[in-house]
Amino acid sequence: MEADNDLDSALATGLARLDELYGMVKAAWPGFADRQGQYRMMRSVLRTLLQARDPDEPADGSNLLAVSAGTGTGKTLGYCLPAIIAAQILQKPCVVSTATLVLQQQLLDEDLPRLQALIPDMTFAVLKGRGRYVCASRLAAAAQVGDQLDLDPAEQQLQAPAQRREWAVRLHRDLQAGRWN
């Protein structure tokens, strides 16, 4: 019962903050179109995020949400604003994963800086995904045997096996020396 009261309190706090920030967005963003569907999405996302739980707890589905909307309907604001509010209330970081670099750039260059102007204590950073990192142990193995085809397929298609091994050895040495991370 206490958990229900905590959720109700967090939700009331979050909804009040959402109303405040949504009003600030409407006033501060030129050409912003107030969309009731987007606002309903924000409320649903906020409620869902505030019900987040430990993965070891039994699942009842209350912390799951699927939202679908067409391009240009304001989905990024629809999930970013409530995610920021929930992260602040729960005092936890929030991770937003994108399927495309275009959407990642939109968040990084447009949406998040605009939200940060309204929420100055909000911080954000970019973590590049699968095509932008290397597994240190696989790189070490590739440097020894020259057979890690997943490191950079485009680069490796252009190189013979001996060149791939030299490339992996060079990357491994640079990583070990701290010249990149």
Summary of the structure (lengths in Angstrom):
residues: 181
radius of gyration: 21.9
end to end distance: 46.8
largest distance: 65.1
contacts: 419
relative contact order: 0.09
helix: 61%
strand: 0%
